[in-house]
Amino acid sequence: MEYLTSEETAQKWNISARRVTTLCRAGRIDGAIQKSGVWLIPDYAKKPAGMKRGRKADRVVAVNSDLHI
């Protein structure tokens, strides 16, 4: 089995190396291991589904219909 660094994986998936590191820490990349501070990702690993940018996707906006301005 061959491993890629977070930088190599980031280029492969077209995302930032920082995002790959965050996904590794969260346990969202199967088989990722950390050796001497470097994340190693199996070359067969798939990009996690459901990646949304920012936190706006998690927010719910409440509208008060009784509010008159």
MDAnalysis code that builds the backbone (N, CA, C; Angstrom):
import MDAnalysis as mda
import numpy as np

u = mda.Universe.empty(207, n_residues=69, atom_resindex=np.repeat(np.arange(69), 3), trajectory=True)
u.add_TopologyAttr("name", ["N", "CA", "C"] * 69)
u.add_TopologyAttr("resid", np.arange(1, 70))
u.add_TopologyAttr("resname", ["MET", "GLU", "TYR", "LEU", "THR", "SER", "GLU", "GLU", "THR", "ALA", "GLN", "LYS", "TRP", "ASN", "ILE", "SER", "ALA", "ARG", "ARG", "VAL", "THR", "THR", "LEU", "CYS", "ARG", "ALA", "GLY", "ARG", "ILE", "ASP", "GLY", "ALA", "ILE", "GLN", "LYS", "SER", "GLY", "VAL", "TRP", "LEU", "ILE", "PRO", "ASP", "TYR", "ALA", "LYS", "LYS", "PRO", "ALA", "GLY", "MET", "LYS", "ARG", "GLY", "ARG", "LYS", "ALA", "ASP", "ARG", "VAL", "VAL", "ALA", "VAL", "ASN", "SER", "ASP", "LEU", "HIS", "ILE"])
u.atoms.positions = np.array([
    [0.856, -1.182, 0.000],
    [0.000, 0.000, 0.000],
    [0.894, 1.234, 0.000],
    [0.492, 2.202, -0.779],
    [1.251, 3.434, -0.883],
    [0.492, 4.574, -0.204],
    [1.248, 5.498, 0.395],
    [0.656, 6.637, 1.084],
    [1.024, 7.942, 0.401],
    [0.123, 8.909, 0.516],
    [0.350, 10.256, 0.014],
    [0.374, 11.209, 1.205],
    [1.096, 12.306, 1.092],
    [1.075, 13.326, 2.136],
    [-0.207, 14.148, 2.006],
    [-0.453, 14.976, 3.002],
    [-1.657, 15.820, 2.937],
    [-1.567, 16.798, 1.767],
    [-0.358, 17.272, 1.453],
    [-0.195, 18.185, 0.326],
    [-0.497, 17.488, -1.007],
    [-0.012, 16.263, -1.157],
    [-0.271, 15.506, -2.392],
    [-1.754, 15.172, -2.532],
    [-2.370, 14.808, -1.422],
    [-3.800, 14.500, -1.434],
    [-4.615, 15.745, -1.760],
    [-4.194, 16.894, -1.220],
    [-4.884, 18.160, -1.486],
    [-4.866, 18.479, -2.979],
    [-3.743, 18.273, -3.623],
    [-3.660, 18.515, -5.067],
    [-4.553, 17.542, -5.833],
    [-4.551, 16.296, -5.405],
    [-5.367, 15.263, -6.065],
    [-6.860, 15.588, -5.968],
    [-7.295, 16.058, -4.798],
    [-8.711, 16.343, -4.550],
    [-9.105, 17.792, -4.853],
    [-8.140, 18.630, -5.199],
    [-8.389, 20.034, -5.495],
    [-8.968, 20.791, -4.290],
    [-8.375, 20.564, -3.114],
    [-8.717, 21.301, -1.898],
    [-7.408, 21.698, -1.224],
    [-7.482, 22.463, -0.149],
    [-6.258, 22.902, 0.523],
    [-5.687, 21.798, 1.410],
    [-4.384, 21.868, 1.637],
    [-3.712, 20.907, 2.518],
    [-4.246, 21.057, 3.946],
    [-4.589, 22.267, 4.321],
    [-5.147, 22.513, 5.659],
    [-6.485, 21.773, 5.830],
    [-7.299, 21.773, 4.785],
    [-8.594, 21.065, 4.831],
    [-8.384, 19.560, 4.948],
    [-7.386, 19.033, 4.236],
    [-7.080, 17.605, 4.327],
    [-6.671, 17.263, 5.761],
    [-5.833, 18.101, 6.368],
    [-5.405, 17.883, 7.749],
    [-6.603, 17.897, 8.697],
    [-7.506, 18.836, 8.486],
    [-8.709, 18.923, 9.324],
    [-9.560, 17.659, 9.184],
    [-9.705, 17.166, 7.965],
    [-10.476, 15.948, 7.730],
    [-9.806, 14.744, 8.395],
    [-8.483, 14.700, 8.359],
    [-7.749, 13.601, 9.016],
    [-7.980, 13.639, 10.519],
    [-7.853, 14.820, 11.112],
    [-8.066, 14.958, 12.567],
    [-9.470, 14.549, 12.975],
    [-10.436, 14.833, 12.115],
    [-11.840, 14.515, 12.416],
    [-12.162, 13.047, 12.152],
    [-11.205, 12.304, 11.610],
    [-11.434, 10.885, 11.336],
    [-12.294, 10.630, 10.117],
    [-12.345, 11.593, 9.197],
    [-13.213, 11.454, 8.025],
    [-12.530, 10.812, 6.830],
    [-11.212, 10.544, 6.941],
    [-10.487, 9.880, 5.857],
    [-10.031, 8.523, 6.362],
    [-10.616, 7.465, 5.805],
    [-10.300, 6.105, 6.229],
    [-8.844, 5.754, 5.947],
    [-8.189, 5.200, 6.962],
    [-6.825, 4.719, 6.800],
    [-5.752, 5.770, 6.990],
    [-6.120, 7.024, 7.232],
    [-5.126, 8.079, 7.425],
    [-4.417, 7.872, 8.763],
    [-3.104, 8.024, 8.742],
    [-2.309, 7.881, 9.962],
    [-1.376, 9.079, 10.091],
    [-0.971, 9.353, 11.321],
    [-0.045, 10.442, 11.552],
    [1.284, 9.871, 12.034],
    [2.358, 10.223, 11.342],
    [3.711, 9.780, 11.685],
    [4.590, 11.013, 11.831],
    [5.145, 11.195, 13.011],
    [6.056, 12.324, 13.261],
    [5.461, 13.661, 12.835],
    [4.174, 13.852, 13.084],
    [3.512, 15.114, 12.768],
    [3.064, 15.268, 11.328],
    [3.273, 14.239, 10.502],
    [2.876, 14.294, 9.085],
    [1.730, 13.321, 8.867],
    [0.654, 13.806, 8.250],
    [-0.469, 12.924, 7.926],
    [-0.165, 12.165, 6.650],
    [-0.383, 10.854, 6.703],
    [-0.208, 9.991, 5.538],
    [-1.555, 9.385, 5.191],
    [-1.967, 9.569, 3.948],
    [-3.285, 9.131, 3.477],
    [-3.082, 8.042, 2.427],
    [-3.781, 6.912, 2.575],
    [-3.652, 5.852, 1.565],
    [-4.027, 6.379, 0.177],
    [-3.320, 5.916, -0.844],
    [-3.586, 6.406, -2.198],
    [-4.967, 6.006, -2.711],
    [-5.590, 5.007, -2.087],
    [-6.930, 4.581, -2.503],
    [-8.046, 5.359, -1.806],
    [-7.707, 6.207, -0.824],
    [-8.716, 6.945, -0.043],
    [-9.549, 7.833, -0.950],
    [-10.827, 7.922, -0.635],
    [-11.757, 8.749, -1.399],
    [-12.041, 10.042, -0.651],
    [-12.282, 11.084, -1.402],
    [-12.631, 12.376, -0.827],
    [-13.978, 12.239, -0.113],
    [-14.059, 12.665, 1.162],
    [-15.329, 12.541, 1.891],
    [-16.460, 13.304, 1.212],
    [-17.625, 12.712, 1.213],
    [-18.804, 13.349, 0.613],
    [-19.381, 14.385, 1.563],
    [-20.142, 15.293, 1.025],
    [-20.854, 16.264, 1.845],
    [-19.986, 17.375, 2.379],
    [-18.916, 17.697, 1.671],
    [-18.059, 18.790, 2.123],
    [-18.650, 20.108, 1.651],
    [-19.032, 20.955, 2.603],
    [-19.577, 22.264, 2.281],
    [-18.655, 23.315, 2.854],
    [-18.513, 24.405, 2.130],
    [-17.633, 25.476, 2.587],
    [-18.375, 26.389, 3.545],
    [-17.699, 26.800, 4.581],
    [-18.240, 27.763, 5.520],
    [-19.275, 27.163, 6.452],
    [-19.758, 27.997, 7.336],
    [-20.733, 27.548, 8.323],
    [-22.147, 27.992, 7.981],
    [-22.319, 28.730, 6.923],
    [-23.649, 29.221, 6.555],
    [-24.611, 28.083, 6.260],
    [-24.096, 26.972, 5.779],
    [-24.952, 25.833, 5.457],
    [-25.591, 25.258, 6.721],
    [-24.974, 25.501, 7.889],
    [-25.489, 24.967, 9.138],
    [-26.458, 25.913, 9.846],
    [-26.513, 27.153, 9.387],
    [-27.358, 28.139, 10.062],
    [-28.800, 28.065, 9.589],
    [-29.689, 28.375, 10.508],
    [-31.110, 28.482, 10.173],
    [-31.527, 29.901, 10.510],
    [-32.147, 30.562, 9.571],
    [-32.581, 31.940, 9.785],
    [-34.060, 31.929, 10.117],
    [-34.386, 32.475, 11.270],
    [-35.795, 32.551, 11.689],
    [-36.345, 33.903, 11.266],
    [-37.537, 33.873, 10.717],
    [-38.190, 35.112, 10.274],
    [-39.428, 35.310, 11.128],
    [-39.530, 36.464, 11.755],
    [-40.669, 36.790, 12.595],
    [-41.644, 37.619, 11.771],
    [-42.777, 37.032, 11.437],
    [-43.746, 37.728, 10.593],
    [-44.489, 38.842, 11.336],
    [-44.362, 38.875, 12.661],
    [-45.038, 39.912, 13.448],
    [-44.195, 41.188, 13.555],
    [-42.991, 41.139, 13.070],
    [-42.092, 42.279, 13.181],
    [-42.420, 43.297, 12.094],
    [-42.701, 44.521, 12.509],
    [-43.012, 45.602, 11.569],
    [-41.996, 46.707, 11.757],
    [-41.345, 47.063, 10.675],
    [-40.327, 48.114, 10.780],
    [-40.830, 49.361, 10.114],
])
